[in-house]
Structures are given as structure tokens and as C-alpha cells.
Amino acid sequence: MADHVGGDDVNNENIQRYNNERRSSKQWVKLNVGGTHFVTTKTTLSRDPNSFLYRLVQDDSDLISDRDETGAYLIDRDPTYFSPVLNYLRHGKLVINNDIAEEGVLEEAEFYNITDLIKLVKEKISERETGPSKHSKNHVYRVLQFHEEELTQMVSSMSDGWKFEQLINIGSQYNYGNEDHAEFLCVVSRECGNNPNPTDIEPTDRAMVLQQRGSRI
């Protein structure tokens, strides 16, 4: 009977130790980052065992950190950029509001030495800098009209980034009384950045008429 009681005592001690360990791992932690308080758990801050935050909340921490009057760890960093860092530690996803600079989040991730987060933010910055929106350009289009014998001259005079897009033979019947030579429409384009000159976009009235007639051929 005594042995049975002793066994129950051992089991109870093991259960108590397990519960204590669970409570310790889920211990709530308060941080004072640049004057803003954040409340999270020890488990969250321990996501990356190589990070500053992991070392900060360990019972045998080698870091010396002051605390404010509420007991929160004092960290002299910008709280604006700490929020995305903490949210990443909570759910493993990088979420950055449009009004927050990614470079600021990267600087904080590097300060706290959160390796996976550093990689994610760098990838996001790289995508932003090399994506289509970074190099996208508007195109200016012009519609030119000329006679057949003028084709060579027009080709030789093309410069400044202009290139051919379309050549339309509109025939001598739309040559305004001149039936000796065929007449053409030529559509050309040029990259002009994000603020094209409006005068470059609008063709002459006659070119517009010729373009409309040529499109029906």
C-alpha cells in the first residue's frame, strides 16, 4: 500500500513539474519599446533561439536590461517598426502596412537578429525595386502620313527612340486629289517615362482622319 502511495506522489510531482513548465513557457512578457508598451508571451519571443529577444527573456539571460515602473523591459528602438517584427514572431508571416518603410523593418529585424525575417524583408525590398512597376514606362504614339517616295526619307529621319509600330496603305483614293502616288499611315512609338508630353501624344487633325479611314480598309 505504501508503495502505491509513493507512486502516486511521483506522478503528482511529474504533473506539477509539467504544468509549471507550461506556465513558464507561456509566461506573459511586457516590453517598453521606445515608450510604447507591447504585451506578448515568452513563447512568441523565443521563436528564433539566436535572436536578441530570445536571450532577453531567458531565466539565465546574459543580457542586462533595465525595466520601467511597470516591470516592462526597456528597449530603446522605434516602436513603429517593432510591430511588424512582433507580428512575424506571432504568426510567422510578414505583414507591413503601406505607410511603413520596409527598410525600417529590415533595420529592426537585423537589430534583433531574426534571421528568417531578415531574409523575407530583403526579398520584399528586392521585388519592389526590380518589379514591373519600378521600370514601367508610358509610350507616346504618333501617326504620320506620307507618300510612297517619302518612305526612305522618313526612315532615315527616325531618331530619339522612335520605332515603327504599324504601316497602313490607305490608297490613292484618300490622297486628297493626288492620285499619282499611294499614301501611307505610319504609327510610331517611343518610351517617355511616367509623364509624357501631351503634345507628343496628339496627332494632327489630318493624321487622325487618315488613321480612321485606314482602319476601315
Buried (B, 14 or more C-beta within 10 A) or exposed (E): EEEEEEEEEEEEEEEEEEEEEEEEEEEEBBBBBEEEEBEBBBBBBBBBEEBBBBBBBEEEEEEEBEEEEEEBBEBEBBBBBBBBBBBBBBEEEBEBEEEBEBEBBBBBBBBBBBEBBBEBBBEBBEEEEEEEEEEEEEEBBBBBBBBEEBBEEBEEEBEEEBEEEEEBEBBBEBBEEEEEEBBBBBBBBBEBEEEBEEEEEBBEEEBEBBBEBBEEE
